[in-house]
């Protein structure tokens, strides 16, 4: 397997250490890798959150669904919306 150099042949210098251009090249590679991996990691995190919510809902007894209403407010009358026109 051949590994391509990060620097073109004309810009390569043998000083024994990493020069600024090499550091910038590696930074660019890592930045591109991070940009490609970020959506996958965000999706994985969301999937784990959904799995935790489903597991918590499965542990809850049947019929214990929570109703989200503000204190002191009644549920809206839906009869007008459910009538056939």
VOSETOR-750389 format. One record per residue: residue number from 1; residue in one letter; x, y, z of N, C-alpha, C in turn. Coordinates in steps of 0.2 Angstrom, whole numbers. Layout:
<nodes>
+-----+---------+-------+-------+-------+-------+-------+-------+-------+-------+-------+
| num | residuo |   n.u |   n.v |   n.w |  ca.u |  ca.v |  ca.w |   c.u |   c.v |   c.w |
+-----+---------+-------+-------+-------+-------+-------+-------+-------+-------+-------+
| NUM |       A |     X |     Y |     Z |     X |     Y |     Z |     X |     Y |     Z |
...
+-----+---------+-------+-------+-------+-------+-------+-------+-------+-------+-------+
</nodes>
This chain:
<nodes>
+-----+---------+-------+-------+-------+-------+-------+-------+-------+-------+-------+
| num | residuo |   n.u |   n.v |   n.w |  ca.u |  ca.v |  ca.w |   c.u |   c.v |   c.w |
+-----+---------+-------+-------+-------+-------+-------+-------+-------+-------+-------+
|   1 |       X |     4 |    -6 |     0 |     0 |     0 |     0 |     4 |     6 |     0 |
|   2 |       X |     3 |    11 |    -4 |     7 |    17 |    -5 |     3 |    23 |    -1 |
|   3 |       X |     7 |    26 |     3 |     5 |    32 |     7 |     7 |    38 |     3 |
|   4 |       X |     2 |    42 |     2 |     4 |    49 |    -1 |     6 |    54 |     4 |
|   5 |       X |    11 |    58 |     2 |    14 |    63 |     7 |     9 |    68 |     7 |
|   6 |       X |     9 |    72 |    13 |     5 |    77 |    14 |     7 |    84 |    11 |
|   7 |       X |    14 |    84 |     9 |    16 |    90 |     6 |    19 |    88 |    -1 |
|   8 |       X |    18 |    92 |    -6 |    20 |    91 |   -13 |    28 |    91 |   -12 |
|   9 |       X |    31 |    87 |   -17 |    38 |    86 |   -17 |    42 |    93 |   -17 |
|  10 |       X |    40 |    98 |   -20 |    43 |   104 |   -20 |    43 |   108 |   -14 |
|  11 |       X |    39 |   107 |    -9 |    38 |   110 |    -3 |    41 |   107 |     3 |
|  12 |       X |    43 |   100 |     2 |    45 |    96 |     7 |    52 |    98 |     9 |
|  13 |       X |    53 |    99 |    16 |    60 |   101 |    19 |    62 |    95 |    24 |
|  14 |       X |    68 |    93 |    24 |    70 |    89 |    29 |    74 |    92 |    34 |
|  15 |       X |    70 |    95 |    39 |    74 |    98 |    45 |    74 |    93 |    51 |
|  16 |       X |    71 |    88 |    50 |    70 |    83 |    56 |    64 |    84 |    60 |
|  17 |       X |    61 |    89 |    60 |    55 |    90 |    64 |    49 |    92 |    60 |
|  18 |       X |    43 |    94 |    63 |    37 |    96 |    59 |    37 |   103 |    58 |
|  19 |       X |    37 |   105 |    52 |    36 |   113 |    51 |    29 |   115 |    51 |
|  20 |       X |    28 |   122 |    50 |    22 |   125 |    51 |    17 |   122 |    45 |
|  21 |       X |    19 |   121 |    39 |    15 |   119 |    34 |    12 |   112 |    35 |
|  22 |       X |    17 |   107 |    38 |    14 |   101 |    40 |     9 |   101 |    45 |
|  23 |       X |    10 |   105 |    50 |     5 |   106 |    56 |    -2 |   108 |    53 |
|  24 |       X |    -1 |   113 |    48 |    -8 |   115 |    45 |   -11 |   110 |    41 |
|  25 |       X |    -7 |   106 |    37 |   -10 |   101 |    33 |   -13 |    95 |    38 |
|  26 |       X |   -10 |    94 |    43 |   -13 |    89 |    48 |   -19 |    92 |    51 |
|  27 |       X |   -19 |    98 |    53 |   -25 |   102 |    56 |   -31 |   102 |    51 |
|  28 |       X |   -29 |   103 |    44 |   -34 |   102 |    39 |   -38 |    96 |    38 |
|  29 |       X |   -33 |    90 |    39 |   -36 |    83 |    38 |   -41 |    82 |    44 |
|  30 |       X |   -38 |    84 |    50 |   -42 |    83 |    56 |   -49 |    87 |    56 |
|  31 |       X |   -49 |    93 |    53 |   -55 |    97 |    53 |   -60 |    94 |    48 |
|  32 |       X |   -58 |    91 |    42 |   -62 |    88 |    37 |   -65 |    82 |    41 |
|  33 |       X |   -61 |    78 |    44 |   -63 |    72 |    48 |   -69 |    74 |    53 |
|  34 |       X |   -68 |    79 |    57 |   -73 |    81 |    61 |   -79 |    83 |    58 |
|  35 |       X |   -78 |    87 |    53 |   -85 |    89 |    49 |   -88 |    83 |    46 |
|  36 |       X |   -85 |    78 |    44 |   -88 |    72 |    41 |   -91 |    68 |    47 |
|  37 |       X |   -88 |    68 |    53 |   -90 |    63 |    58 |   -96 |    67 |    63 |
|  38 |       X |   -96 |    73 |    63 |  -101 |    77 |    67 |  -108 |    75 |    66 |
|  39 |       X |  -111 |    75 |    60 |  -118 |    73 |    59 |  -119 |    65 |    61 |
|  40 |       X |  -115 |    61 |    60 |  -116 |    54 |    62 |  -116 |    54 |    70 |
|  41 |       X |  -111 |    57 |    73 |  -111 |    57 |    80 |  -118 |    60 |    83 |
|  42 |       X |  -120 |    65 |    80 |  -126 |    69 |    83 |  -132 |    64 |    82 |
|  43 |       X |  -132 |    61 |    76 |  -138 |    56 |    75 |  -138 |    50 |    80 |
|  44 |       X |  -131 |    48 |    81 |  -131 |    42 |    86 |  -133 |    44 |    93 |
|  45 |       X |  -131 |    50 |    95 |  -134 |    53 |   101 |  -141 |    54 |   102 |
|  46 |       X |  -144 |    56 |    96 |  -152 |    56 |    96 |  -155 |    50 |    97 |
|  47 |       X |  -152 |    45 |    93 |  -155 |    38 |    93 |  -154 |    35 |   101 |
|  48 |       X |  -149 |    36 |   104 |  -148 |    34 |   111 |  -153 |    37 |   116 |
|  49 |       X |  -155 |    44 |   114 |  -160 |    47 |   118 |  -167 |    44 |   117 |
|  50 |       X |  -168 |    43 |   111 |  -175 |    40 |   109 |  -175 |    33 |   112 |
|  51 |       X |  -170 |    29 |   112 |  -170 |    22 |   115 |  -171 |    23 |   123 |
|  52 |       X |  -168 |    28 |   126 |  -169 |    29 |   133 |  -176 |    30 |   135 |
|  53 |       X |  -179 |    35 |   131 |  -186 |    37 |   132 |  -191 |    31 |   131 |
|  54 |       X |  -190 |    27 |   126 |  -194 |    21 |   124 |  -193 |    16 |   130 |
|  55 |       X |  -187 |    15 |   133 |  -186 |    10 |   138 |  -190 |    13 |   144 |
|  56 |       X |  -189 |    19 |   146 |  -193 |    22 |   151 |  -200 |    22 |   151 |
|  57 |       X |  -203 |    22 |   145 |  -210 |    22 |   144 |  -212 |    14 |   144 |
|  58 |       X |  -208 |    10 |   142 |  -210 |     3 |   143 |  -210 |     1 |   151 |
|  59 |       X |  -206 |     4 |   155 |  -206 |     2 |   162 |  -212 |     5 |   166 |
|  60 |       X |  -215 |    10 |   163 |  -221 |    14 |   166 |  -227 |     9 |   165 |
|  61 |       X |  -231 |     9 |   171 |  -237 |     5 |   170 |  -242 |     7 |   165 |
|  62 |       X |  -246 |     3 |   162 |  -251 |     5 |   157 |  -256 |    10 |   160 |
|  63 |       X |  -258 |    15 |   157 |  -263 |    19 |   159 |  -260 |    25 |   163 |
|  64 |       X |  -254 |    26 |   164 |  -251 |    31 |   168 |  -248 |    37 |   163 |
|  65 |       X |  -252 |    38 |   158 |  -249 |    43 |   153 |  -250 |    50 |   156 |
|  66 |       X |  -246 |    54 |   156 |  -246 |    61 |   158 |  -250 |    65 |   154 |
|  67 |       X |  -254 |    70 |   156 |  -258 |    75 |   152 |  -254 |    81 |   154 |
|  68 |       X |  -252 |    85 |   148 |  -249 |    91 |   149 |  -254 |    97 |   148 |
|  69 |       X |  -256 |    99 |   154 |  -261 |   105 |   154 |  -258 |   110 |   159 |
|  70 |       X |  -259 |   116 |   157 |  -257 |   121 |   162 |  -261 |   121 |   168 |
|  71 |       X |  -259 |   123 |   173 |  -263 |   124 |   179 |  -269 |   129 |   178 |
|  72 |       X |  -275 |   126 |   180 |  -280 |   131 |   180 |  -284 |   132 |   173 |
|  73 |       X |  -281 |   128 |   168 |  -284 |   128 |   161 |  -287 |   122 |   159 |
|  74 |       X |  -293 |   123 |   156 |  -297 |   116 |   154 |  -294 |   114 |   147 |
|  75 |       X |  -296 |   108 |   146 |  -294 |   105 |   139 |  -299 |   109 |   134 |
|  76 |       X |  -296 |   110 |   128 |  -301 |   114 |   123 |  -306 |   109 |   121 |
|  77 |       X |  -312 |   112 |   119 |  -318 |   108 |   116 |  -316 |   106 |   109 |
|  78 |       X |  -316 |   100 |   108 |  -314 |    98 |   101 |  -321 |    95 |    97 |
|  79 |       X |  -326 |    96 |   100 |  -332 |    94 |    97 |  -333 |    98 |    90 |
|  80 |       X |  -332 |   104 |    90 |  -333 |   108 |    84 |  -328 |   106 |    78 |
|  81 |       X |  -322 |   103 |    80 |  -318 |   101 |    75 |  -319 |    94 |    72 |
|  82 |       X |  -322 |    90 |    76 |  -323 |    83 |    75 |  -330 |    82 |    71 |
|  83 |       X |  -334 |    87 |    70 |  -340 |    86 |    67 |  -339 |    86 |    59 |
|  84 |       X |  -343 |    82 |    56 |  -343 |    82 |    49 |  -346 |    88 |    46 |
|  85 |       X |  -343 |    91 |    41 |  -346 |    97 |    38 |  -352 |    95 |    33 |
+-----+---------+-------+-------+-------+-------+-------+-------+-------+-------+-------+
</nodes>
